[in-house]
């Protein structure tokens, strides 16, 4: 992608209304545009980042046996009445059609996936079943803030599983927990599985996956010596106490939720009369689980975690490109040659071919946060200056070496 042809350019100044780092940098770097509070447009480069996050999530959900579907965002009122969510969930967007019928915009999809699964669940032999999607969600937040960390419209991966027994659910939850930890690790995040209340979904204890960040909206107590972590809202401990798991000292921190898992029990199966025949011939309701990851929220959390005074520092796994080529005065033709050669080799690169000063191009490269900066200039001839975004040093390399390094990264 050539920056001279990019519709949304980097800006020298941050947006005036930005109250968080992710809002400031994502808008300034041209990754998103705010339509209104809690609602954003993702530009071509921003969409690349979202798609890269989705790819990692899909790979891990497929690996645990999840089957991807895509369910509607517009829901009939009857489904939400069946679970009493229509009356109890205050963030539910409600719509009325011209014919007087009532609808809801999906803030989650238990009400849709359960009757969907009913079509294929007849016997214990049909279980376990895990269906997931990556879909936009809508929640009528009173105070939508923190950039893309808390939106009224946001992208989410939600998976729902159905099991013959509680033991089988527990087994699958353990697998998904490890898959979640791998996802966050691949995204460059260290997430802690945190005990929390089930909220609107269930009276049982749920687990939230928290990433430590000052931009978060949750307060947690955690242990550095083991994996113990608890949300302060339900905690029976405090900072400075001994960890109930290993005895080390607990610490307090601000954190942002990037994922969650709920043990839904048999509630939704009973609401929609989903039953299956057991091995002994009797009928029972399946145990159900719900597993969410905030895709767009992850993008915001990553920016909060990985940035410096110059701009964003994307982890290589989700960056919009592997490298950005800066064409300095007198070397535009060779920069195009480098760009074409790398592109033909399957390397994802940006080319800053704008009519801007060298200083402006250096600043834009740092702001965009692409992992590697490649400078092509007349003084270096056919040699290319290689600098990683997190490094203070650079080196000269041939086009062949650059291509080899990027293909192996």
N, C-alpha and C positions, 0 to 999 in steps of 0.2 A: 504494500500500500504506500503510495506517494503522498507525503503530507501536503504538497501543493494542491492536491485534488481532494483532500479530506474536507468534508462538509463542516466539521466542528473542530476548530483550532484551539490550541492552548492560548491562555490569556495571561497577561503580565500581572494582573491583579485578581485576588480572590473575590468571590461574591460577597456583597455587603451583609447579607442576612445569614451567613454561615456561622453556626454556633458550635460545630464540631469539626475535627480534623478531616474526617471522611467527606463531609459535605463540602468543605472548602477545597480540598485537593481534587476530588472527583469532578467538580464543576470547573475548576480552574484548568485542569488538564484536559477537559473536553470529553470525559467519559460519560457524564450524565448531564441532564438538564432538568431542573425542577419545574413541574407544571403548577403544582400547588403543594401545600403542606402534606407530606407523606406520599406524594405521587411523583414519580420520576420517569423521564424518557432515557433509555440507554442508547447511546450513540454507537456508531459502528465499532469503535475501539472498546467501549464499555460492554457491548454485546459479546465481543470476543472473549472478554474476561469471564462473563457469566457462562458462556458455553463451555469454557475450559473447566470451570468449577462443576458444571453439570456432568461433563465427561467423567471426571473422577468419581463422582457420586454414582453414576450409572454402573461403572465398572464394579464397584464394591457391592452395590445392591444386587446386581446380576450374579455376583459370585456367591451370595448367600441364598440364591434361589428365588429372588424377587422377579416378578413378571411385570413389565411396564405396560401401563394403560394410560389413557388420557380421558379424564372424566369432565363433564360440563361444569362451568363456573356458575351458571344460572340454575337454581334449584327450585322445585315446586314446594309450596308451603307445607303440603301434606307430609313430606318426609321429615320436616323439622318439628311438626306437631307430634309425629309418632314418637319422638324422643324427648319431647317437651323443651327442645332447644329454642323453639320459636319464642317461648315466653321467658326463658331463663338466661339466654346468652345476650348480654347487653351490647356486645360489639357487632352483632349480626346486622348487616345491611338488608333492609326490607324494601321491596319494590312492588308497585301495583301497576298492572298493565292497563291498556285502554279498555279491555273487556272486563276490568274489575277483579281479575285474578291476582293473587298475591304470590310473590316469589322472593327468594333470598339469593344473595351473592355468597358463594362458598367461603366461609372463614375456616372451614375444615371439611373433610369429606367422609366422615363416618356415616352420615345420613344417606350418602349416595353409594358408597362402596359395599355397604352391608346388603341391601337388596340386590346389588349387582352380583355379589358372591353367592347369594341364595340360588341363583340360576345353575350353579355348577357344584354346589355342596349338597350331596345326597347321602353319602356313606362315609364311614371313617377312612375308607380308602381314598377319598378325595382330599384328605387332610394330611399334612398342613398345606395351607395355601397362603401365598404372600403376593399382594398386588401393590404396585407403587406407581406414582406419577410425579412429574415435575410440572407444576401448574401455578398460575397466579391465584393468590388468596386476597380476600377483601375483609378488612375489619374497621369498624367505625370507632377508631381511637379518638378519645377526647383531646389528647395532647400528642399529636404526631410530631416527633422531634428527633434529634440526633442523626440527621441526614437519612441515609438509607438503612440505619439500624432499626428504626421503628416507623413503618409505613402503614398507610391505609390500604395500599396495594403493594404486594410484595411477592417475590418468587420463592416457592417452597417445594421441597421434596417431601411427600408424605407417603408412607407405606403402611399397609394394614395387613395383619396376619391372622389366620384362623387355625385353631388347634383343637385336637381331640381331648387333651388333658392339660392341667396346669403345669405338670412336669414338662410336657413338650413345649409349652409356651416359654417356660424358664430356660429350657435348652436353647431355643431359638433366640430369645432375648440376649443370652450370653454371646451368641454368634454375632448378632447385630451390634452389640456393644463394642466388640472388637473391630468390626467393620467400620463403625463410626470413628473409633480412635485412629484407624488407618486413614480414613478420609481426612480427618483434621490434620493428621501428620503430613499427608501429601499436600495439603493446602498451606503448610507452614505454620499451623496452629497447634498449641498444646492445650487440649481441652480436658477438663476434669468432670467426671461423672458425679453429679451433685444431687443428693437426696432433696426432694421438694414435695410440696403438696400437689395432688392431682387436679386441683382447680375445678373448672366446669366439666371436665371430662370424666372424672372418676373420684371416688372417695379414697381410693388406694393411694399409697405413696408412689410418686413417679420419679423419674430421673431426668435431670437437665444436664446438658453438656455445656460447661461454662469455660470461657476464655478470659483470662485476667486482662482487664483494660480499664483505664480511668473513665472511658466513655460509656462504660456499662451502666445498666440500670438495676443490677442486683448486688446485694452484699452477701458475701459467703465467708465461711470459716473453712480453712483447708490446712492440710498437713503436707509439708515438703518431703517428709521421710517416707510416706506411703501414699495411697490413692484416696484417703478419706477426705470427703468434702461434703459440706451441708449448707443449704441456704439459711441465712440468719433468721428468716421469718418463722421457721419451725424448729430452730436449733435449741437444744438443751445444754449447749456448751457456749463458751465465749472465747474471745481471743486471749491467749496466754494459758488456757486450760491444757491439760494433757490430752493428747489424741486418744479417743476411746478405742482405736484400733491398734496403735503401736506405742503410745505413750509419749511421743515427741510433742513439742509445743505447737499449738494451733495458731494460725495467723489469720488476720482479717484482710479482705481485699474486695475491691470493686470488680465486677465481672459482667460479661455480656453473654446471654444465652444464644448458642448457635444450633442447638439440637435438643431433642427430647424424646422420651419413650414413655408410653402409658400402658399399664396393664388395665385393659377395659373390662376384664371379666366377661360375663355373659349379657351385660346390659343391652347392647345394641342388637345382639342376636335375638334376645327376647322381644325387643321393641318391634322387630321386623319378622318375628317368627321363623328364624333360620334354625333348622334342626338337621341332625344327621343320624343315621342308623349306626349304632355301636356294634362291636363284634358279637355281643350277646343278643343282638336283635332289638334292644331297647332304643329309645330315641333320647337325644340330649341336645343341648345348645353348645356350640363351640365356644372356646375361650378366645378372646380377641385382643390383639395388641395394636398400638398405633405408634409410629416412629416418624418424627419430623426433623428436617434440616432446613434452616433458612438459607436459601441459596444467595439471594441478594444481600441478606444480613451478613453472611460470611464475607462477601466482597467488602462491605463496609468495615467489618472487624479487622480484616487483613490490612486495610489502609491505616486504621488506627494503630495497629501494631507495627507495621513496616513503613516507616517514613522518616525523613529527616528535614532539615530546614530548606532543602532544595526541592523536595517533592516526594512522590510515591516511590517505594522500592518493592516491586512485585516479585513474589517467589517465582522461580522459573516455570513451575508447573502450571501456572494460570496466567502468566503474562500475556498481553495482547500480541506480542511478537518476541522472538528469541533475541533479536538485536535491532538496533536502529543505526542506519548509515547516515553520517553527516557529510554532505557534499560542500566542501569549502571552495572559495573562489579559485577558479583555474582548474578544478578537478571534477567538474560536473559530469563530463563525458565518461570518465573512468568510474565515477560513483554509480552511474547508470549501468555500466558494464558489471560492476560488482553486484549490484542489486539484481540484475537479470540472472547472473550466474548462480547466486545463492537461491533465488526463487526456483530455478530449474532443478536444483538439487533437493527441493522439498523443504528448505529452511524458511521459516516465517520471519520476514524482515520488514521494517519500515524504512523509508528513504526520505530524509529531510532535504528536499530539493527546492525549498522555498527561497525567495529572494530576500533573505535576512542576513544579518551579520553573523559572524562566527560565534560571538558571545550569546546572541539570541538563540542560536541552534543548540549550543551547549546547555543553556538554561532549560530549553524545551525538553531536551533528552532527559535531564535529571527530573524534571517535573513529571514526565510521562512514566518514568520508573522502569523502562525496559531493561532487562538484565545486563545486556552488553551494548556498549557504544563503540561503533566503528567509524573512525575519522579518515576520510579520504582527502588528501590535500596535495597541491602541486609540489611542495617541498619534500614530500616523502615518496614521490614517484609512484611505483606500483606497490609499494609497501603500505599496509593498512595499520593504523593505530588502534589497538585493541585495549579497551578499558571496561572492567566490570563495574556495575552500578555501586557495589558495596566496597570497591577498592579505591585507594588513593594513587595507585601507580598504573602505568600503562606500558605496553610493549608493541613493537612492530612485528608484523607477520605477513606472509604471502597470502594471496587469495586462497590458494590450496589449503594452507594451514588453518585459516579462518573457517573455511567450509568444513574441514575435518573436525575442528573443535566444536562448532555449533551442532553438527550432526550427531556428535557423541554426547552432547549435554542433555 
